[in-house]
Amino acid sequence: MKTAILYGGVSYQHYFFTRKEGKYRQRFTDMIYILDLHQTELRQYDYVIVPTRLNQDMLCEHSEQFRHYLDQGGHIISFGEIEKQWLSPVNWKFYPTNFYWWVNQGADLPLYPVDAEHPLFQKISVNDAKWHYHGVFRLEAGTGAEPVLVNELGEAIICVDRQSHKGNMYITTLDPDYHFGQGFIPKVETFLDGYLAWIEEDIMQGSRLNK
């Protein structure tokens, strides 16, 4: 696969690419600086990752570019907040973040698989996804988005949309790239490895079915 990840030059992204002997820098074919995105032909990539905490206004400037890429069969993986409509159709809902639920003995972060047999959960456990989240995606009827992991209200933390465009959107409100770059919450590495492995298998399976 030929893959790309966007970056904005902030410190956590620098460490995301350099920690563990550049493990994730080696995983992706190209890094695309956000200011160079307008002159980048995305069609060459099987998927493009939009990491956590990129400037939302700058992403909105490229919303048509993303839509065109998806309509041509490209796939987008997005981490973290989608507070503005740079990726459509996505309906973001903010929640105050509970960073410290885990300090109380016996406490839990209520997250649930929609289907315990979903292929993602052959790669990770639900516990691997439990650190905190900053919001949810509200999936309106008819949008084509499939919830994969939800909170106690049934609101999506992880979902995939295979219907709105020719290509797929894999979106999660979780921010494993940020915390790997920051160097804490070790389980995010397990999550990220399993999550990307599932997505790559899902893309390959879809490609075989569409031949």
Residue frames as qw, qx, qy, qz and C-alpha x, y, z in Angstrom:
[[0.000, 0.886, 0.464, 0.000, 0.00, 0.00, 0.00],
 [0.347, 0.316, -0.040, 0.882, 1.05, 3.57, -0.69],
 [0.365, -0.757, -0.530, 0.112, 0.01, 5.69, 2.27],
 [0.233, 0.484, -0.122, 0.835, 0.32, 9.25, 3.57],
 [0.397, -0.662, -0.538, 0.338, -0.15, 11.10, 6.84],
 [0.102, 0.853, 0.084, 0.504, -0.65, 14.84, 7.22],
 [0.596, -0.404, -0.370, 0.587, 1.32, 16.87, 9.73],
 [0.014, 0.953, 0.197, 0.231, 1.35, 20.43, 10.97],
 [0.451, 0.548, -0.375, 0.596, 4.77, 20.63, 12.58],
 [0.527, -0.706, 0.173, -0.440, 3.67, 20.61, 16.24],
 [0.109, -0.587, 0.772, -0.217, 5.84, 18.92, 18.84],
 [0.737, -0.079, 0.605, -0.289, 3.73, 15.85, 19.48],
 [0.847, 0.514, 0.024, -0.136, 3.82, 15.01, 15.77],
 [0.285, 0.733, -0.608, 0.110, 7.59, 15.34, 15.72],
 [0.313, -0.388, 0.818, -0.288, 7.82, 12.81, 18.54],
 [0.852, 0.223, 0.326, -0.343, 5.15, 10.63, 16.95],
 [0.767, 0.603, -0.216, -0.034, 7.49, 10.20, 13.98],
 [0.295, 0.665, -0.625, 0.283, 10.73, 9.85, 15.97],
 [0.593, -0.421, 0.566, -0.388, 9.83, 7.74, 19.03],
 [0.861, -0.017, 0.506, -0.052, 10.63, 4.01, 19.00],
 [0.422, -0.260, 0.621, 0.607, 13.32, 4.54, 16.33],
 [0.291, 0.313, -0.329, -0.842, 10.86, 6.16, 13.96],
 [0.328, 0.180, 0.925, -0.057, 8.44, 3.24, 13.99],
 [0.404, 0.694, 0.540, -0.253, 5.53, 5.21, 12.52],
 [0.169, 0.750, -0.327, -0.550, 7.63, 7.34, 10.19],
 [0.084, -0.289, 0.888, 0.349, 8.71, 4.10, 8.53],
 [0.395, 0.340, 0.835, -0.177, 5.17, 2.78, 8.34],
 [0.423, 0.793, 0.329, -0.289, 3.82, 5.49, 6.01],
 [0.697, 0.402, 0.285, 0.520, 5.06, 6.21, 2.51],
 [0.259, 0.476, 0.050, 0.839, 4.89, 10.00, 2.76],
 [0.185, -0.600, -0.484, 0.610, 4.34, 12.81, 5.24],
 [0.203, 0.631, 0.407, 0.629, 2.39, 15.73, 3.77],
 [0.171, -0.204, -0.332, 0.905, 2.89, 19.11, 5.39],
 [0.207, 0.682, 0.647, -0.271, -0.52, 20.74, 5.73],
 [0.124, 0.769, -0.079, -0.622, 0.64, 23.87, 3.86],
 [0.025, 0.352, -0.759, -0.547, 1.65, 21.67, 0.90],
 [0.451, 0.273, 0.830, -0.182, -1.62, 19.77, 0.79],
 [0.487, 0.697, 0.156, -0.503, -3.14, 22.02, -1.91],
 [0.402, 0.671, -0.527, -0.332, -0.43, 20.95, -4.37],
 [0.241, -0.258, 0.934, -0.046, -0.51, 17.25, -3.50],
 [0.645, 0.060, -0.510, -0.566, -2.32, 14.73, -5.68],
 [0.547, -0.297, 0.637, -0.455, -4.01, 12.46, -3.15],
 [0.895, 0.233, -0.101, -0.368, -5.14, 9.89, -5.73],
 [0.514, 0.496, -0.691, 0.114, -1.71, 8.26, -5.57],
 [0.107, -0.301, 0.794, -0.517, -2.39, 7.06, -2.00],
 [0.392, -0.285, -0.863, -0.141, -4.46, 4.09, -0.88],
 [0.394, -0.789, -0.470, 0.028, -5.29, 5.97, 2.30],
 [0.205, 0.548, -0.213, 0.782, -4.50, 9.29, 3.93],
 [0.490, -0.502, -0.605, 0.377, -4.39, 9.81, 7.70],
 [0.068, -0.737, -0.008, -0.673, -5.60, 13.07, 9.18],
 [0.495, -0.083, -0.689, 0.523, -4.08, 13.14, 12.67],
 [0.350, -0.752, -0.511, 0.228, -5.34, 14.66, 15.88],
 [0.300, -0.781, -0.131, 0.532, -5.25, 18.40, 16.56],
 [0.374, 0.190, 0.399, 0.815, -4.63, 19.76, 13.09],
 [0.129, 0.268, 0.134, -0.946, -6.04, 23.23, 12.54],
 [0.400, 0.477, 0.771, -0.131, -9.72, 22.76, 11.70],
 [0.324, 0.816, 0.056, -0.476, -9.99, 25.94, 9.64],
 [0.046, 0.566, -0.695, -0.442, -7.09, 24.82, 7.47],
 [0.290, 0.095, 0.948, 0.088, -8.71, 21.42, 7.02],
 [0.413, 0.669, 0.499, -0.364, -11.95, 23.15, 5.95],
 [0.205, 0.727, -0.340, -0.560, -9.99, 24.87, 3.18],
 [0.101, 0.329, -0.880, -0.327, -9.33, 21.40, 1.76],
 [0.598, 0.147, 0.641, -0.458, -12.80, 19.92, 2.21],
 [0.738, 0.550, -0.068, -0.385, -13.42, 19.73, -1.53],
 [0.318, 0.577, -0.751, -0.046, -10.04, 18.08, -2.06],
 [0.289, -0.156, 0.889, -0.320, -10.90, 15.45, 0.55],
 [0.695, 0.343, 0.402, -0.487, -14.35, 14.90, -0.94],
 [0.625, 0.616, -0.365, -0.310, -12.91, 14.51, -4.44],
 [0.098, 0.457, -0.879, 0.092, -10.33, 12.03, -3.17],
 [0.456, 0.042, 0.791, -0.405, -13.03, 9.96, -1.44],
 [0.708, 0.496, 0.163, -0.476, -15.27, 10.08, -4.50],
 [0.514, 0.608, -0.573, -0.194, -12.38, 8.71, -6.58],
 [0.928, -0.073, -0.364, -0.027, -12.05, 5.73, -4.25],
 [0.330, 0.420, -0.588, 0.608, -9.42, 6.98, -1.81],
 [0.645, -0.544, -0.533, 0.050, -9.78, 6.27, 1.90],
 [0.003, 0.669, -0.303, 0.679, -9.42, 8.70, 4.81],
 [0.646, -0.367, -0.593, 0.312, -8.51, 7.79, 8.39],
 [0.066, -0.704, 0.085, -0.702, -9.27, 10.55, 10.87],
 [0.527, -0.263, -0.650, 0.480, -8.31, 10.76, 14.55],
 [0.184, -0.260, -0.385, 0.866, -9.76, 13.07, 17.19],
 [0.234, 0.612, 0.415, -0.631, -12.16, 15.97, 16.91],
 [0.219, 0.341, 0.586, 0.702, -14.04, 16.95, 13.74],
 [0.035, -0.545, -0.475, 0.690, -15.42, 20.18, 15.14],
 [0.331, 0.579, -0.118, -0.736, -15.96, 21.79, 11.73],
 [0.837, 0.372, 0.349, -0.195, -17.34, 20.35, 8.53],
 [0.104, 0.663, -0.635, -0.383, -14.11, 19.53, 6.72],
 [0.056, 0.075, -0.979, -0.181, -15.20, 15.91, 6.39],
 [0.590, 0.101, 0.152, -0.786, -18.77, 15.24, 5.40],
 [0.464, -0.658, -0.155, -0.572, -21.15, 13.85, 6.51],
 [0.531, -0.091, -0.670, 0.511, -19.87, 13.89, 10.10],
 [0.374, -0.760, -0.163, -0.507, -21.83, 15.29, 13.07],
 [0.460, 0.170, -0.620, 0.612, -19.55, 15.97, 16.04],
 [0.527, -0.760, -0.219, -0.310, -20.77, 16.34, 19.64],
 [0.231, 0.535, -0.569, 0.580, -18.41, 17.68, 22.30],
 [0.754, -0.572, -0.320, -0.044, -18.21, 16.19, 25.80],
 [0.232, -0.831, 0.455, -0.219, -16.08, 17.42, 28.70],
 [0.706, 0.308, -0.630, 0.093, -13.21, 14.97, 29.00],
 [0.776, -0.590, 0.157, -0.156, -12.85, 12.76, 32.06],
 [0.447, 0.650, -0.594, 0.160, -9.08, 12.38, 32.23],
 [0.027, -0.428, 0.772, -0.469, -8.96, 10.80, 35.68],
 [0.840, -0.185, -0.118, -0.496, -11.73, 8.20, 35.85],
 [0.825, 0.161, -0.529, 0.119, -9.08, 5.50, 36.26],
 [0.118, 0.457, -0.611, 0.635, -7.76, 6.81, 39.63],
 [0.644, -0.258, 0.351, -0.629, -10.77, 5.40, 41.49],
 [0.164, -0.179, 0.970, -0.003, -10.55, 1.71, 42.29],
 [0.361, 0.367, 0.851, -0.101, -13.05, -0.31, 40.29],
 [0.335, 0.672, 0.060, -0.657, -13.88, 2.59, 37.95],
 [0.555, 0.209, 0.695, 0.406, -14.48, 2.00, 34.26],
 [0.193, 0.381, -0.246, -0.870, -14.91, 4.04, 31.09],
 [0.644, 0.321, 0.644, -0.258, -18.16, 2.72, 29.57],
 [0.345, 0.509, -0.517, -0.595, -17.37, 1.79, 25.97],
 [0.724, 0.100, 0.652, -0.204, -19.02, -1.09, 24.15],
 [0.081, -0.144, 0.772, 0.614, -18.58, -2.90, 20.85],
 [0.644, 0.195, -0.050, -0.738, -21.67, -2.83, 18.67],
 [0.955, 0.142, -0.206, -0.156, -20.68, -6.34, 17.55],
 [0.600, -0.641, 0.476, 0.055, -18.22, -8.25, 19.71],
 [0.817, 0.089, 0.494, 0.283, -17.31, -10.37, 16.65],
 [0.389, 0.915, -0.047, -0.090, -16.39, -7.35, 14.54],
 [0.849, 0.315, -0.145, 0.399, -12.99, -7.85, 12.86],
 [0.067, 0.785, -0.315, 0.529, -11.52, -4.87, 14.71],
 [0.617, -0.590, 0.372, -0.366, -11.88, -6.74, 17.99],
 [0.981, 0.064, -0.014, 0.184, -9.82, -9.59, 16.60],
 [0.553, 0.536, -0.206, 0.604, -6.96, -7.05, 16.58],
 [0.015, 0.368, -0.445, 0.816, -7.58, -5.15, 19.82],
 [0.235, -0.468, -0.809, 0.266, -9.60, -5.50, 22.99],
 [0.127, -0.868, -0.347, -0.331, -12.18, -2.92, 24.04],
 [0.588, -0.725, -0.077, 0.349, -9.91, -2.12, 26.97],
 [0.590, 0.000, 0.249, 0.768, -7.19, -1.05, 24.51],
 [0.104, 0.595, 0.373, 0.705, -9.52, 1.82, 23.48],
 [0.448, -0.818, -0.357, -0.053, -10.18, 3.02, 27.02],
 [0.458, -0.042, -0.274, 0.845, -8.18, 6.06, 28.04],
 [0.135, 0.588, 0.385, -0.698, -10.54, 9.02, 27.44],
 [0.333, 0.458, 0.590, 0.575, -12.39, 10.73, 24.62],
 [0.081, -0.205, -0.090, 0.971, -13.23, 14.35, 23.82],
 [0.529, 0.286, 0.020, -0.799, -16.54, 13.84, 22.08],
 [0.560, 0.184, 0.808, -0.001, -18.64, 11.50, 19.94],
 [0.133, 0.061, -0.582, -0.800, -20.04, 11.23, 16.44],
 [0.536, 0.321, 0.528, -0.576, -23.81, 11.40, 16.15],
 [0.124, -0.031, 0.840, 0.528, -24.75, 9.17, 13.25],
 [0.519, 0.292, 0.130, -0.793, -27.87, 10.40, 11.54],
 [0.706, 0.264, 0.653, -0.076, -30.14, 7.88, 9.83],
 [0.671, 0.707, 0.220, 0.016, -29.33, 7.46, 6.16],
 [0.000, 0.894, -0.411, -0.177, -25.73, 8.70, 6.34],
 [0.861, 0.363, -0.357, 0.015, -24.30, 5.23, 5.76],
 [0.082, 0.605, -0.674, 0.415, -21.97, 5.32, 8.75],
 [0.834, -0.221, -0.503, -0.057, -21.62, 2.10, 10.77],
 [0.384, -0.765, 0.393, -0.336, -20.86, 2.45, 14.49],
 [0.717, 0.223, -0.638, 0.169, -18.17, 0.07, 15.72],
 [0.436, -0.200, -0.628, 0.613, -17.49, 1.25, 19.29],
 [0.230, -0.702, -0.295, -0.606, -20.02, 3.32, 21.26],
 [0.033, -0.269, 0.588, -0.762, -20.46, 4.92, 24.68],
 [0.103, 0.243, 0.880, -0.394, -23.23, 4.10, 27.14],
 [0.410, 0.530, 0.255, -0.697, -25.66, 6.27, 25.17],
 [0.734, 0.393, 0.534, 0.146, -24.96, 4.45, 21.93],
 [0.268, 0.937, -0.125, -0.187, -23.00, 7.39, 20.48],
 [0.908, 0.331, -0.067, 0.246, -20.12, 6.48, 18.20],
 [0.447, -0.763, 0.356, 0.303, -16.49, 6.58, 19.32],
 [0.219, -0.294, 0.767, 0.527, -15.33, 4.57, 16.29],
 [0.687, 0.505, 0.415, -0.318, -17.25, 4.27, 13.04],
 [0.309, -0.150, 0.681, 0.647, -16.71, 3.51, 9.37],
 [0.527, 0.615, 0.200, -0.551, -18.62, 4.96, 6.42],
 [0.405, -0.084, 0.779, 0.471, -18.51, 2.84, 3.26],
 [0.327, 0.616, 0.710, 0.098, -21.56, 4.37, 1.57],
 [0.064, 0.882, 0.159, -0.438, -21.23, 8.16, 1.37],
 [0.210, 0.774, -0.469, -0.369, -18.36, 7.99, -1.15],
 [0.850, 0.344, -0.392, -0.068, -16.65, 5.46, -3.37],
 [0.454, 0.307, -0.676, 0.492, -13.85, 5.30, -0.80],
 [0.612, -0.559, -0.553, 0.083, -14.25, 4.70, 2.94],
 [0.080, -0.712, 0.301, -0.629, -13.97, 7.00, 5.94],
 [0.713, -0.273, -0.581, 0.282, -12.57, 5.45, 9.11],
 [0.051, -0.663, 0.157, -0.730, -13.15, 7.91, 11.93],
 [0.637, -0.427, -0.576, 0.283, -12.60, 7.81, 15.65],
 [0.213, -0.926, -0.003, -0.311, -12.77, 10.45, 18.35],
 [0.824, -0.477, 0.073, 0.298, -9.81, 8.77, 20.05],
 [0.229, 0.931, -0.281, 0.043, -6.34, 10.36, 19.83],
 [0.931, -0.243, 0.121, 0.244, -3.73, 7.55, 19.98],
 [0.645, 0.512, -0.015, 0.567, -1.27, 9.43, 17.75],
 [0.132, -0.846, 0.151, -0.494, -1.22, 12.37, 20.17],
 [0.718, -0.628, 0.253, -0.163, -0.53, 10.24, 23.22],
 [0.923, 0.083, 0.080, 0.367, 2.09, 8.10, 21.48],
 [0.434, 0.660, -0.076, 0.609, 3.84, 11.33, 20.53],
 [0.338, -0.793, 0.197, -0.467, 3.51, 12.69, 24.05],
 [0.391, 0.359, -0.796, 0.292, 4.99, 9.48, 25.43],
 [0.277, -0.079, 0.756, -0.587, 2.31, 8.43, 27.91],
 [0.795, 0.185, 0.277, -0.507, -0.65, 6.02, 27.96],
 [0.199, -0.377, 0.849, 0.313, 1.24, 2.97, 26.64],
 [0.532, 0.317, 0.780, -0.091, -1.90, 1.15, 25.46],
 [0.450, 0.747, 0.024, -0.490, -2.37, 3.64, 22.62],
 [0.082, 0.527, -0.755, -0.382, 0.41, 1.89, 20.70],
 [0.273, 0.109, 0.956, -0.012, -1.43, -1.42, 20.93],
 [0.428, 0.653, 0.469, -0.413, -4.62, 0.30, 19.84],
 [0.291, 0.752, -0.275, -0.523, -2.99, 2.10, 16.92],
 [0.048, -0.342, 0.886, 0.309, -1.23, -0.99, 15.59],
 [0.293, 0.285, 0.908, -0.088, -4.41, -3.07, 15.74],
 [0.358, 0.718, 0.318, -0.505, -6.63, -0.31, 14.38],
 [0.250, 0.671, -0.460, -0.524, -4.43, 0.32, 11.35],
 [0.129, -0.157, 0.959, 0.199, -4.04, -3.42, 10.72],
 [0.375, 0.480, 0.754, -0.247, -7.83, -3.81, 10.68],
 [0.348, 0.771, 0.042, -0.532, -8.28, -0.84, 8.34],
 [0.105, 0.541, -0.697, -0.459, -5.66, -2.08, 5.90],
 [0.203, 0.087, 0.973, 0.070, -7.27, -5.52, 5.81],
 [0.361, 0.629, 0.557, -0.405, -10.70, -3.91, 5.35],
 [0.281, 0.731, -0.256, -0.567, -9.44, -1.82, 2.43],
 [0.003, 0.340, -0.876, -0.342, -7.80, -4.84, 0.80],
 [0.301, 0.300, 0.896, -0.129, -10.94, -6.92, 1.21],
 [0.379, 0.726, 0.290, -0.495, -13.01, -4.17, -0.37],
 [0.178, 0.633, -0.534, -0.532, -10.57, -3.92, -3.27],
 [0.126, -0.081, 0.970, 0.191, -10.86, -7.67, -3.92],
 [0.333, 0.503, 0.746, -0.281, -14.66, -7.52, -3.81],
 [0.321, 0.784, 0.083, -0.525, -14.74, -4.61, -6.27],
 [0.135, -0.399, 0.728, 0.540, -12.56, -6.30, -8.88]]
